[in-house]
Structures are given as structure tokens and as C-alpha cells.
Amino acid sequence: MDFSTLTFNLKQRGFAVSCFETAAEAATYLNTAVDGKTVGFGGSVTLEQCGLYESLATHNTCFWHWRVPEGVSPKEMRDRGNAAAIYLSSVNGLAESGEIINIDGTCNRVAATMYGHERVYLVIGKNKIAKTYDEALWRARNVAAPKNAQRLGVKTPCAAKGDRCYDCRSEARICRALTVLWEKPMGLDVELILINEDLGY
């Protein structure tokens, strides 16, 4: 996939961008860039598929509520992750025009991608990219959210059918907030890691 238009538009919006052909190449880059830091992880199948927790944890102090040590709660891990110097996450939709879209339930992930860290890295497979803002938003709601609901095994219409968002009022609903980064947040360094592979939902 040609990332040139997307890269140009993201840089125009103030974001740093690095492009890689494979997840392994991106992981090598991140392991070089992030060393001796505290690192928070947002809930992300993409990060898991890249093996980033296992590799970064060998030379950083990493916090992820998907990897909870004995005697620690997932909330404590989310809090520690959100207070870390570096934060890693992915996105649910990315428009070629440069808008970055995320949907969250607990909202630790969307909060952490907007404020409070030395640097945020957003690791993104090519399958997350859509041509326009409207298409990226549609993808986040109707592709990523149902697949995540199915992964979590929640009782929602989208998890049951896996076809689209039903804008439900279920207590198990995982779509509690939607954020759009139109520009890089003031005072925060954000780098997008674009990978020419399908990763995550």
C-alpha cells in the first residue's frame, strides 16, 4: 500500500509518521526508540500481534491491563499505564485525509492518546485506513467495534450478529466514547507507525 498521501496529510496536521512493510520491522524500530522508560499499553490486538509488550518489557517498565501481575488489579495497571512516560495504542479508523478515530468503553485508552505523556505511538495496520473521514468513522463503528465486542464475548447486538453497530443501550456496550484527533494535541508528541500488513480489527 502506498502511504505517501496519508503521510503527507498526517504531517500537515502535526503528527510524526514512520512507515514499515512488516510488523517485525516496526517492532524493531520501537524497541530502538523506546528504552529505559515507563510504557503504558492501551487495549489493542494490533499491539499483541506485534509482540510489543514481550519485547519492550525486556528493557522498559511496562504496564498493560492485559498482562496483570498477581496482587494487582486491571484498574491499577490502567492507571499506571496512563501515568507512564510513553504510551502505545492503535486506532479504530484512520482517514487518508488524516483524521484519527478511536472508540472506547473504559476510556483509559482514548484519554491516554490525547494527554499526559512524553510521547504517544499509534501502531496501525493498513486495514485500519479508509479513504475519507466518513468511511473511517463508519469502519470504527461497524467493523472494529463489533469485532472487539465479539472478542470480549459481551452480550450486545453487534457481538451477536457481527455485522454493524446497532447503537444499543446494552449494559455491556463497549462503545462509550468516540474521539477524533483532527490535529496533534498541543504539547504532546504523537507518532503514527504505519505498517503494510493487516493487523488487529
Salt bridges, closest charged atoms under 4 A:
ASP35 OD1 - HIS59 ND1 2.75
GLU48 OE2 - ARG67 NH1 3.48
GLU54 OE2 - ARG67 NH2 2.98
ASP79 OD2 - LYS75 NZ 2.74
GLU96 OE1 - LYS131 NZ 2.79
GLU99 OE2 - ARG13 NH2 3.37
GLU118 OE1 - LYS37 NZ 2.94
ASP167 OD1 - ARG169 NH1 3.50
ASP167 OD1 - ARG173 NH1 3.01
ASP189 OD2 - ARG119 NH1 3.96
GLU191 OE1 - ARG119 NH2 2.80
